[in-house]
Amino acid sequence: MTDTSVLDQDKEAGFGDYVALMKPRVMSLVVFTALVGLLVAPVDVHPLVGFASILFIAIGAGASGALNMWFDADIDRIMNRTKGRPVPSGKVAAEEALALGVALSGMAVVMLGLTANLLAAGLLAFTIFFYAVVYTMWLKRWTPQNIVIGGAAGAFPPMIGWAAATGSITVESALMFAVIFMWTPPHFWALALFMKEDYSNAGVPMLTVTHGRRVTRNHILAYTLLLAPVALGLGMTSIGGPVYMVASLMMNLWFLKGAMDIQGRNEVQAVADGYKTEKAFFRFSLIYLFLHFGMLLVEATLRGFDMGGW
């Protein structure tokens, strides 16, 4: 029986399984925010250097995903949302995921250092370590603040992109980091509201499991209120502008309305409509982040036209 399952695994595993191992949807968000960080920086970056930098940041993100799937295979098998992933489904061996994650991590960090600079490489190395070790191996299974603290891992990419271009950390890159950091809790807690049983069954101390949905709803509103001034503050820096500010104001008002709607609901209402409001808030949170960083690109483009550089 064991030999047959090994043969089946070898037969089923394909290129797509190894791509899935690197969490391509998460990687796409990492690539986009890192690219924005690089492009809005007030320096000229050679296209080849820029392309290589983003490529190695993406590889580093994929490596983090592989390491996460290796370590979390036991709980991924239990959760409906994750049981189809390559490792828990048996398509990719855990040892392969670990080896791939370690190899890609080392390559990404070294090559980013050679391509861009040591600061960018150091930030990428710290991000991989923070996500794979601090968040995955420690925070995720230990504290309901896992998403709050662990959100730093997903917030570093624009700072890495900025560092790759400028070799520095500035107010602008710190605020880009802060926007993602403050956005992460309401984004994931909205998911946790309608996926509570998954986390409970897997023994993950998500806030919905340890403190209940009512407390989680209150926390979503609190973090949304904290997020808005950070997002608007980014618009007041050298990379912001009127287009960004108008878009950010509208998006934050809409996001705040959604958080207030969630906070005002009870579980009877939520169950009755299948958590429709919570799911809509979760989907909009993705648009929220994409549009904020997209507007930074618009502002950079407009500045390029004003300077006659485009």
C-alpha positions as CSV (number, residue, x, y, z in Angstrom):
1,M,0.0,0.0,0.0
2,T,2.8,2.4,0.9
3,D,4.7,1.7,-2.3
4,T,1.5,2.3,-4.4
5,S,0.8,5.6,-2.8
6,V,4.4,6.8,-3.4
7,L,4.0,5.8,-7.1
8,D,0.7,7.6,-7.3
9,Q,2.3,10.7,-5.7
10,D,5.1,10.7,-8.2
11,K,2.6,10.2,-11.1
12,E,0.3,13.0,-9.9
13,A,2.8,15.6,-9.1
14,G,3.4,18.1,-11.9
15,F,4.7,21.6,-12.6
16,G,1.4,23.1,-11.5
17,D,1.7,21.4,-8.1
18,Y,5.1,23.0,-7.5
19,V,3.7,26.4,-8.6
20,A,0.8,26.0,-6.2
21,L,3.3,25.2,-3.5
22,M,4.6,28.7,-3.7
23,K,1.1,30.3,-3.2
24,P,0.9,32.2,-6.5
25,R,-2.1,34.3,-5.4
26,V,-0.2,35.6,-2.4
27,M,2.9,35.9,-4.5
28,S,1.0,38.1,-7.0
29,L,0.1,40.6,-4.2
30,V,3.7,40.6,-3.1
31,V,5.0,41.2,-6.6
32,F,2.6,44.0,-7.2
33,T,3.3,45.9,-4.0
34,A,7.1,45.4,-4.3
35,L,6.9,46.6,-7.9
36,V,5.0,49.7,-6.8
37,G,7.6,50.3,-4.1
38,L,10.3,50.1,-6.7
39,L,8.6,52.2,-9.4
40,V,7.5,55.1,-7.2
41,A,10.9,55.6,-5.7
42,P,12.5,58.9,-6.7
43,V,15.4,57.4,-8.6
44,D,16.0,55.9,-12.0
45,V,16.4,52.2,-12.0
46,H,17.8,50.3,-14.9
47,P,15.0,48.1,-16.4
48,L,17.1,44.9,-16.1
49,V,18.0,45.7,-12.5
50,G,14.3,46.4,-11.8
51,F,13.1,43.2,-13.5
52,A,15.7,41.1,-11.7
53,S,14.9,42.6,-8.3
54,I,11.2,41.9,-8.6
55,L,11.9,38.4,-9.9
56,F,14.0,37.6,-6.9
57,I,11.5,39.2,-4.5
58,A,8.9,36.9,-6.1
59,I,11.0,33.9,-5.7
60,G,11.6,34.7,-2.1
61,A,7.9,35.0,-1.6
62,G,7.4,31.7,-3.2
63,A,10.0,30.1,-1.0
64,S,8.2,31.4,2.0
65,G,5.0,29.8,0.8
66,A,6.7,26.5,0.3
67,L,8.2,26.6,3.8
68,N,4.8,27.5,5.2
69,M,3.1,24.6,3.4
70,W,5.8,22.2,4.6
71,F,5.4,23.1,8.3
72,D,1.6,23.6,8.2
73,A,0.8,20.3,6.4
74,D,-0.8,18.8,9.5
75,I,-3.3,21.6,10.0
76,D,-3.8,22.1,6.3
77,R,-5.1,18.5,6.0
78,I,-7.9,19.4,8.5
79,M,-9.1,22.7,7.1
80,N,-11.5,22.6,4.1
81,R,-9.9,25.8,2.7
82,T,-6.4,24.2,2.6
83,K,-6.7,20.5,2.4
84,G,-6.3,20.5,-1.4
85,R,-2.8,22.1,-1.2
86,P,0.0,20.1,-2.7
87,V,1.5,18.7,0.5
88,P,-1.6,17.8,2.5
89,S,-3.1,16.3,-0.6
90,G,0.0,14.1,-1.1
91,K,1.0,15.5,-4.5
92,V,4.2,16.9,-3.2
93,A,6.3,15.3,-0.4
94,A,6.9,17.5,2.7
95,E,10.6,16.9,2.3
96,E,10.5,18.3,-1.3
97,A,8.6,21.4,-0.1
98,L,11.2,22.0,2.6
99,A,14.1,21.5,0.2
100,L,12.6,23.7,-2.4
101,G,11.8,26.4,0.1
102,V,15.3,26.5,1.6
103,A,17.0,26.4,-1.8
104,L,14.9,29.2,-3.3
105,S,15.3,31.3,-0.2
106,G,19.0,31.2,-0.4
107,M,19.1,31.8,-4.1
108,A,16.6,34.8,-3.9
109,V,18.5,36.5,-1.1
110,V,21.9,36.1,-2.6
111,M,20.8,37.1,-6.1
112,L,18.9,40.2,-4.9
113,G,22.0,41.3,-3.0
114,L,24.1,40.9,-6.2
115,T,21.4,42.6,-8.4
116,A,20.3,45.4,-6.2
117,N,22.0,46.0,-2.8
118,L,22.6,44.4,0.6
119,L,19.8,46.3,2.3
120,A,17.2,44.9,0.0
121,A,18.7,41.4,0.3
122,G,18.7,41.8,4.1
123,L,15.1,42.9,4.2
124,L,14.1,39.9,2.0
125,A,16.0,37.5,4.2
126,F,14.3,38.9,7.3
127,T,10.9,38.7,5.6
128,I,11.4,35.0,4.7
129,F,12.6,34.3,8.3
130,F,9.7,36.2,9.8
131,Y,7.0,34.5,7.8
132,A,8.4,31.0,7.9
133,V,9.7,30.9,11.4
134,V,8.2,33.7,13.6
135,Y,4.7,33.6,12.1
136,T,4.3,30.0,10.8
137,M,6.2,28.1,13.4
138,W,5.4,30.3,16.4
139,L,2.8,33.0,16.3
140,K,0.2,31.1,14.2
141,R,-0.3,28.3,16.7
142,W,0.4,30.3,19.9
143,T,-1.5,33.5,20.0
144,P,-4.7,35.1,18.7
145,Q,-2.5,38.1,17.8
146,N,-0.9,35.9,15.1
147,I,-2.4,37.9,12.3
148,V,-1.6,41.3,13.9
149,I,2.1,40.6,14.4
150,G,2.5,38.2,11.5
151,G,1.1,40.8,9.2
152,A,4.6,42.4,9.1
153,A,5.7,39.6,6.8
154,G,3.3,40.6,4.1
155,A,4.0,44.3,4.7
156,F,7.7,44.3,3.8
157,P,7.5,43.8,0.0
158,P,7.0,47.5,-1.0
159,M,9.8,48.4,1.5
160,I,12.0,45.9,-0.2
161,G,11.2,47.2,-3.6
162,W,11.9,50.8,-2.5
163,A,15.2,49.6,-0.9
164,A,16.2,47.8,-4.1
165,A,15.8,51.1,-6.0
166,T,17.2,53.6,-3.4
167,G,19.3,51.5,-1.0
168,S,17.4,53.2,1.9
169,I,14.4,53.1,4.2
170,T,12.4,56.3,4.3
171,V,9.1,57.7,5.6
172,E,7.5,56.8,2.3
173,S,8.5,53.1,2.4
174,A,7.7,52.9,6.1
175,L,4.2,54.2,5.5
176,M,3.7,51.7,2.6
177,F,4.7,49.0,5.1
178,A,2.3,50.5,7.7
179,V,-0.7,50.5,5.3
180,I,-0.4,46.8,4.6
181,F,0.4,46.0,8.3
182,M,-2.8,47.8,9.5
183,W,-4.9,46.4,6.6
184,T,-4.0,42.7,7.4
185,P,-6.0,42.2,10.6
186,P,-9.4,43.3,9.3
187,H,-8.7,41.5,6.0
188,F,-8.0,38.2,7.7
189,W,-10.4,38.5,10.5
190,A,-13.2,39.0,8.0
191,L,-12.2,35.6,6.5
192,A,-12.0,34.1,10.0
193,L,-15.6,35.1,10.7
194,F,-17.0,32.8,8.1
195,M,-14.2,30.2,8.4
196,K,-14.2,29.9,12.2
197,E,-14.9,26.2,12.2
198,D,-11.9,25.5,10.0
199,Y,-9.6,27.2,12.4
200,S,-11.2,25.7,15.4
201,N,-11.0,22.2,14.0
202,A,-7.3,22.7,13.2
203,G,-6.5,24.1,16.7
204,V,-5.4,27.5,15.3
205,P,-6.0,30.2,17.9
206,M,-7.5,32.7,15.6
207,L,-9.3,35.5,17.4
208,T,-12.7,34.1,16.4
209,V,-11.8,30.8,18.1
210,T,-10.2,32.2,21.3
211,H,-12.5,35.3,21.9
212,G,-15.5,34.7,19.7
213,R,-17.0,36.4,16.7
214,R,-18.4,39.4,18.6
215,V,-14.9,40.4,19.8
216,T,-13.6,39.8,16.3
217,R,-16.2,42.1,14.9
218,N,-15.2,44.9,17.3
219,H,-11.5,44.4,16.4
220,I,-12.2,44.7,12.7
221,L,-13.9,48.1,13.3
222,A,-11.0,49.3,15.6
223,Y,-8.3,48.4,13.1
224,T,-10.2,49.9,10.2
225,L,-10.4,53.1,12.1
226,L,-6.6,52.9,12.7
227,L,-5.9,52.1,9.1
228,A,-7.6,55.1,7.6
229,P,-5.3,57.9,8.9
230,V,-2.2,55.7,7.9
231,A,-3.5,55.3,4.4
232,L,-4.3,59.0,4.1
233,G,-1.0,60.0,5.7
234,L,0.8,58.1,2.9
235,G,-0.9,60.5,0.4
236,M,0.7,63.4,2.1
237,T,4.3,62.2,1.4
238,S,6.3,62.8,-1.7
239,I,4.8,59.8,-3.5
240,G,1.2,60.8,-2.8
241,G,-1.0,63.5,-4.4
242,P,-4.5,64.6,-5.1
243,V,-5.5,61.6,-7.2
244,Y,-4.4,59.2,-4.5
245,M,-6.0,61.3,-1.7
246,V,-9.4,61.4,-3.4
247,A,-9.3,57.7,-4.1
248,S,-8.1,56.8,-0.6
249,L,-10.7,59.0,1.1
250,M,-13.5,57.2,-0.9
251,M,-12.1,53.7,-0.3
252,N,-11.6,54.3,3.4
253,L,-15.1,55.7,3.8
254,W,-16.4,52.6,2.1
255,F,-14.2,50.3,4.1
256,L,-15.3,51.9,7.3
257,K,-18.9,51.5,6.3
258,G,-18.3,47.8,5.7
259,A,-16.6,47.4,9.1
260,M,-19.4,49.2,10.8
261,D,-21.9,46.9,9.1
262,I,-19.9,43.9,10.3
263,Q,-19.7,45.2,13.8
264,G,-23.4,45.9,14.0
265,R,-24.4,42.3,12.9
266,N,-25.2,39.4,15.2
267,E,-24.6,35.7,14.5
268,V,-28.3,35.0,13.8
269,Q,-28.2,37.6,11.0
270,A,-24.9,36.4,9.7
271,V,-25.8,32.7,9.6
272,A,-29.2,33.5,8.0
273,D,-27.6,35.1,4.9
274,G,-24.5,32.9,4.8
275,Y,-22.1,35.6,6.0
276,K,-22.8,37.7,2.9
277,T,-21.7,41.0,4.5
278,E,-18.5,39.5,5.8
279,K,-17.6,37.8,2.5
280,A,-18.2,41.1,0.7
281,F,-16.0,43.0,3.1
282,F,-13.2,40.4,2.6
283,R,-13.4,40.7,-1.2
284,F,-13.4,44.5,-1.1
285,S,-10.4,44.5,1.2
286,L,-8.4,43.0,-1.7
287,I,-9.6,45.8,-4.0
288,Y,-8.9,48.3,-1.3
289,L,-5.2,47.4,-1.1
290,F,-4.8,47.0,-4.9
291,L,-6.3,50.5,-5.6
292,H,-4.2,52.2,-2.9
293,F,-1.0,51.0,-4.5
294,G,-2.4,51.4,-8.0
295,M,-3.1,55.1,-7.2
296,L,0.6,55.5,-6.1
297,L,1.5,54.3,-9.6
298,V,-0.9,56.9,-11.1
299,E,0.7,59.6,-9.1
300,A,4.2,58.5,-10.2
301,T,3.1,58.5,-13.8
302,L,1.6,62.0,-13.5
303,R,4.8,63.3,-11.9
304,G,6.7,61.8,-14.8
305,F,4.5,63.7,-17.3
306,D,5.0,67.0,-15.4
307,M,8.7,66.6,-15.5
308,G,8.7,65.7,-19.1
309,G,10.3,62.4,-18.4
310,W,7.6,60.2,-20.0
